[in-house]
């Protein structure tokens, strides 16, 4: 059976470009362990992430719109899957390691809060005295110390680095991690625009003409254009980059989305309530640490109560957080079902 993994590792020496990551050359895990006889270390990481509790919870976490009415709006899980497909397409086109790329993409948002970025801003304020809260740091914390009752997933260094650096500088050490960063931004700008149009916050004609002229009128066309540009500009360079023209369009699109969707009063009308919900839950467990689940009481003993409460609250889904808040503070007849 061990030959199966070794055959795959031998194939990687042929199929992956010199500047790509090879499983046989991984920097290893935080805790050394015996290799799987069938899967490479990066394939193994993909499976560990997919089977984690944090990954399953993504299906009930908001992407942009809080409590959207309709079945077709993106959740944090569907966002993650779209990022993964875009990232794998780019990785394949550049002859990079698709398994490493997939693992980073699947794990990049595991630390996101309930209620999207509104929840992240709320926890950042609540944790101000402890260095704040950033979802990419929390994603790493999820795979390192929260999953599996505190044992963590013990992922490879390359996957952990890609998860941590998928948002801000410095860029990931691997090109695969840098691909996920581009794929993440490509996915969320385009699918958030698609959802905003579905919600009536935007119309197709609202998207700036310099964006539609360069990228196309349709969601799929815009993504395809961006992918083609990245492949053309990056091929054979050992770098992940866009053309100057695409970088300008990308920035223009992001600025438009930021002003017209992410800060739109209609899209964010409920966000003022998010802080109250998370603050209420956070305050309760700070005052009643004995009510925390056993795993998080263990984290409190090791890392402090504030960090443990933050870990617990940030892992909640939207519905679960509202149910907890309702049970703590609302009369029985008023509780959210």
Secondary structure, 3 states (H helix, E strand, C coil): CHHHHHHHHHHHHHHCCCCCCCHHHCCCECCCCCCCCCCCHHHHHHHHHHCCHHHHHHHHCECCCCCCCCCCCCEHHHHHHHHHHHHHHHHHHCCCCHHHHHHHHHHCCCCCCCCHHHHHHHHHHHCHHHCCCCHHHHHHHHHHHHCCCCCCCCCEHHHHHHHHCCCCCCCCCCHHHHHHHHHHHHHHHHHHHHHHHHCCCCCHHHCCHHHHHHHCCCHHHHHHHHHHHHHHHHCCCCCCCCCHHHHHHHHHHHHHHHHHHHCCCCCCCCHHHHHHHHHHHHHHHHHCHHHCCHHHHHHHHHHCHHHHHHHHHHCCCHHHHHHHHHHHHCCHHHCCC
